[in-house]
Amino acid sequence: MDLRHSLGARSAVTTSTELDGILTALADPHRRRVVDLLAERPESAGALAASVGLTPPAMSRHLRVLRRSGLVQGYSHADDARVRIYSLRPEPFVDLNDWLDDVRQFWTDQLGAFKDHVESR
């Protein structure tokens, strides 16, 4: 069984372009820390920068990558339009989890077939 064949039900956009962007965004430890913080509650860029220990410009660059990947969304604070509040978007995480489930299932099937082969000898 070919991994690409087993993942065939997933759209090409999700498996290549969108998934690549998600994995690239999550490859950086600072961005993973931001995701962890935003999983707790929405935060401003300034609060995120202080929590992660980055300068505001560095945090802005990381948030840009997270927004472009679709993992994070920003909206203006109700009291001050200059302050942007960031939160996680669930859809990309669902897509990532679905892809990981497919990969897990592929390897479970492969290892099961290997076990059957070894035991049949």
N, C-alpha and C positions, 0 to 999 in steps of 0.2 A: 504494500500500500504506500502510495506517495503522499507526503505531508501536504503538498499543494492540492492534491485530489481530495484529501480528507477535509481540507479547509474550503473546498469549492463553494459551499453554500454561502460563505461570507463574500460580500461585494469586493471587487478589486480595489475600490477606493479605500475601504476600511482597512484591508490587509496591507496595502502599500502606502499610499500617501498619508492618510490620516493616522494610521498606526505608527508609521515612521516618525511623524511629528510628535505624537504622544510619547513614544519611547525616547526620542531625542530630548524632549523637554524634561522627562523624568530622569535622564542620565546624570544630571547635575545635582549634587547633594544639597545645595542651597535651595534649589527649586523643589526638591522632595520635602525639605523642611517647611517650605511655604505651604505645600499641599497638606502636610500634617497639621500645621497651624490652622489653615482654612477649613480643615475637616472638623475642627472644634467649634469654629464660629467665623463669620465674615469679619474682615479686618481692613483697616486703612493701610495704604502703602507705607506710611510712616511707622505705624505700629509693627508691621511686618519687618521692616528694615531694622528697627530696634531689637526685635525678638531674635532675628537671625544674625545680627551683628554686621550688617552691611550698610554702606552709605546709601542715601536716597537715590542717587543716580544708578548705582549698581542694582538696587532693588527694582528700579524702573525697568532696567534691561531684562532682568529675570521675569518680571511680570509680563513684559511684552512677549517673551517666548511662551509663557504659559497661556496668555490670551490667544496667540496665533495658533497654538496647538488645540485650542478649544477647551482646555482643562479648567480655565478660570474666566470669570466674567467680572467686569467692573461697572459700577454705577455711581452716580453722583449722590453724595450725602444729602439728606433732606434739609439740613440746617445750613450747609455750606457747600455750594456747587463746586468749589475748588478742591474739595476733599473727595477722593474716589474710594469707595468701599469695594473690596474684592471678595468673591465667594467662588466656591467650586461649582462646576457644571457636572451633573451626574452622567450624562450620556457618554462622554468619552471613556469614563471609568467602566461603564457597562460594556462598551465595545471591547476594551482591553481585557476585561474579565472573560467575556465570551471567547475571545481569541485564545486566552490562556487555557480555558476549558477545552477548546478544540485541540490544542497542543498536548494537554494532559491526556486527553482521550486517545490521541494518536499514539503516544508513548505507552499507555496502558495496553492498547491493542497490540502494539509491536512486541512488548515484553511478554504478553500473554501468548502470542504466537510463538515466540522464541522458547518459552517454557514448554509449551506443548510439543514443539519440535525436539527439544532435548529429552523430554520424558518419553517420547515415542521411540527412541533409539535403544 
